Amino acid sequence: MDKTEPAQQSNADGVGGNAPPAPWSSLWRQRELLWQLVRRDVQGRYRGSWLGLLWSFGHPVFMLAIYTVVLQGVFRLRWDAARDGGADFALFLFAGLIVHSLFSECLGRAPAVILENPNYVTKVRFPLEILALQVLSSALVHAGVSVSVLLVFQLALGHGLQATALLLPLILLPAAVFLLGAIWLLSALGVFVRDITHGMMLVSSALLFLSPIFYPLSAVPEAYRDLLALNPLTVIVESLRNVLLLGVAPDWWALTIYFVVALLLAALGWLAFDRLRRYFSEVV
């Protein structure tokens, strides 16, 4: 037997012993470690700055204020469902950008997450699969901050909060599962194909304009609307706007299909990660 096999096998198992049939048991056992990683990741982003974590609130506030001033005062853009011209347009735009930022952060960081943590690859008992959840959880924290800013501005405009906002976790769950699978897949492939990082930058830019963020889905010609619906951001963007801004229930059928696809991607991503991580130490 090859002398290097035990180390590789132990790393593939994540926490020693036999690899679990699914990653969920490992992730649950390592929840305390995950909390420490996420907290360090969020705090590390603002380490050394004077305002620290206040930047996580200041940035979305600043961007929403810019959207409101520019769109209402300069472009005078309107949204069919908006009630107050440019100010409401800014809220609809900002809601779409929250979803795009969530996807962009996860997809942008995923290909390099293993490469940026080579010390973890050599630790026999470190569960590498938890790094994907670290990236996802950190992105969800920032998305949550942006959502809170959106709701505050909605109150400031005198619209009040929608009761359907309580459905937000049901909107984000399919997106989170989809992103977790994508991070597992991209992080595993990114170890061997470094160009994926640059490719994800192009994908993120394309998603910004190929998603109903700057425009409502109803404005898209019928011939292209079904094609746009295949965009992984479309259902989430539309659903988030419905529950937060319009007080309308989301399209449950579309969300159910999305969730099924997300589960399939999560399974594919996990299988790819589980099969390839035994070779990470040879490349990193």
Secondary structure, 3 states (H helix, E strand, C coil): CCCCHHHHHHHHHCCCCCCCCCCHHHHHHCHHHHHHHHHHHHHHHCCCCCCCCHHHHHHHHHHHHHHHHHHHHHHCCCCCCCCCHHHHHHHHHHHHHHHHHHHHHHHHHHHHCCCCCHHHHHCCCCCCCHHHHHHHHHHHHHHHHHHHHHHHHHHHCCCCCCHHHHHHHHHHHHHHHHHHHHHHHHHHHHHHCCCHHHHHHHHHHHHHHCCCCCCCHHHCCHHHHHHHHCCCCHHHHHHHHHHHHHCCCCCHHHHHHHHHHHHHHHHHHHHHHHHHHHHHHHHC
